Amino acid sequence: MSASKNEEMEKEAFEELIEFIKTNRSFDFTGYKRSSLMRRVNKRMAEVGIDSYSEYQDYLQVHPDEFNDLFNTILINFTRFFRDEAAWDFLQNEALPLLLDRKGDHAHIRAWSVGCASGEEVYTLAIILAEALGRDQFKRRVKIYATDIDQEAINFARHSHYTRQELQDVPEQYREKYFQPSDDKFMFDKELRRSVIFGVHDVVQAAPISRLDLLLCRNTLMYFNLETQKKVLARFHFALSDYGILFLGMAETMLTRDRFFGPLNQELRIFKKLPVTDIRSHAAAFGVLPEPTTEITARQQLYEASFHCSPPHSLSSIRRVSS
């Protein structure tokens, strides 16, 4: 059998494996870049001593616990407090003051951390918002939604317990102010933690949270192919209110910035929402334009789709954090 034929058969077997995962565990990886996705699946297969996708699919059927190990390999939950310090400094000292000034002194502030992993960046955001607003204003005005496709990561983030080493990038004054000792770890401030709502959410498949002032999606888009990136960015634009800020990761490029977002700081991947008059762009991002339609029809369809964008409809397994 020729090498090209073998390669084609392997690709078909891989796609069958991805479809099997989607059907059996509702994890849809079809929008992920194939090169990185295959590399991670191959890594997990090597760890269990399997060298073909069809055999690995059989292995998953016999050993359902293997799904968790596979997902942990694919969904690399790497993050840390104040990752890319210069970007956080710009957000805290330049972008956020502009946003808060436009919002006024009493308006609610809604933020969403997409792909929050183990929670470090969620609590980093909580710290800088608490510093900007003060403790009382933070508790009254701020709501942070923190989501990830990985339930295990969400469970870890929800508990907000971190080791001294994991807190090494947190400035000393913030460690003393916002973290309390808990056994051999440190726990984020209980009262401020109540303003954070965690939930499982698939940013590709599920409707976005809406009416946002700040949206963090750091080093998540880079795992998706170009078509999926454009779709997600269009949804982000819809989710953000006027003057809303999009904060991406340093490893990502803004492929549609001329259309949906303008740079507040291009180098640091911090953007502002731009007005878009073509409502069809947003309707297409929600999958509500299967065929050519008028601007008026597109707007009506988008409004109907956006009905499902409020947090109760957007997050599964939502639970408000308690003490």
Buried (B, 14 or more C-beta within 10 A) or exposed (E): EEEEEEEEBBEEBBEEBBBBBBEEBEBBBBBBBBEBBBEBBBEBBEEEEBEBBBBBBEBBEEEEEBBEEBBBBBBEBEBBBBBBEEBBEBBBEEBBEEBBEEBEEEEEBBBBBBBBBBBBBBBBBBBBBBBBBEBEBBBEBBBBBBBBBBBBBBEBBBBBBBEEEBBEBBEEEBBEBBBEEEEEBBBBBEEBBEBBBBBBBBBBBBBBBBEBBBBBBBBBBBBBBEEBBBBBBBBBBBBBBEEBBBBBBEEBEBEBBEBBBEEBBEEBBBBBBEEBEEBBBBBBBBEBBEEEBEEEBBBBBBEEBBEBBEBEEBBEEBEEBEE
